[in-house]
Amino acid sequence: MTKRSAPRRHLSTSPFKAPVAPLAKHFALGERVSHDRYGLGTVIGVEDETAMLVDFGSHEVRIISPYTGLHKL
């Protein structure tokens, strides 16, 4: 049996900064993008803001949200 702990919460009186959630990136069909690993590509499919299909020329890659390493051009 595994024990799950409650999520941590930030106290307003804490001297440490509260953790910041990364902003969600939004991409549209046909938008040109650059990926740190795959290079330049074009968005060819979007799945309800959870994943997208990007054509990098020689291959297509399904990238899952939060789209780390992916940047708009």
N, C-alpha and C positions, 0 to 999 in steps of 0.2 A: 504494500500500500504506500503510495507516495503522498506526501503532505504538501498542499499548496498554500503558499503564504499570501497574505493580502497585498494588493499593489501598494507601493510606497506613495506617500503623499508629501507634498512640500508644505512646510509651515511658513507662514508669512513672517515670522520672527527669526527665521533661520538666516545665518550670515552667508550661507551658500546660495548660489543662484539655482532657481528651479530648472529642471531639465526642459529643453525646448524641443517640441516635436517638429521634424522637418516639414516644410511646406510641400504640399502635393504638386507635382508637375503635371501640366496638361498639354497634350499633343493632339494635333488635328491630322486628318488624312491628307496625304500629299506633302506634309511638312518635312523639310530637310533637317536631319539630325546628325550629330557626331557622337560616337560611342568610344570610350577609352580603350576598349578591347578590339572592337570590330571595325572601327573607322567610320567613314561617311555612309549615310544611308537615307532612305525615304520611308516614312510611315505609310504602310499599305493596309493596316487593319487596326481597329481599336476595340477592345472588349470591355465595355462598361467601366472604364477607369481602373481596371484591375490588371490588365495586361495589354500589350500591343504587338503587332507583327511588323518588323522592320526589314526592308529589302536592302542588303548591303552589296548588291551587284552579283557576286558569285554565290551567295546563299541568303536565305531568309532566317531571321532569328525571332523567337517569341520572347519578349522582355517583360518581366513581371514588375508591378508597382512595388517600390517607390522609384523605379527607374534610375538607380544609382549608376553613375558613369555616363549617363545620356544627357546631351545638351542640345538645345535648339541652335540652329545657325541663322 
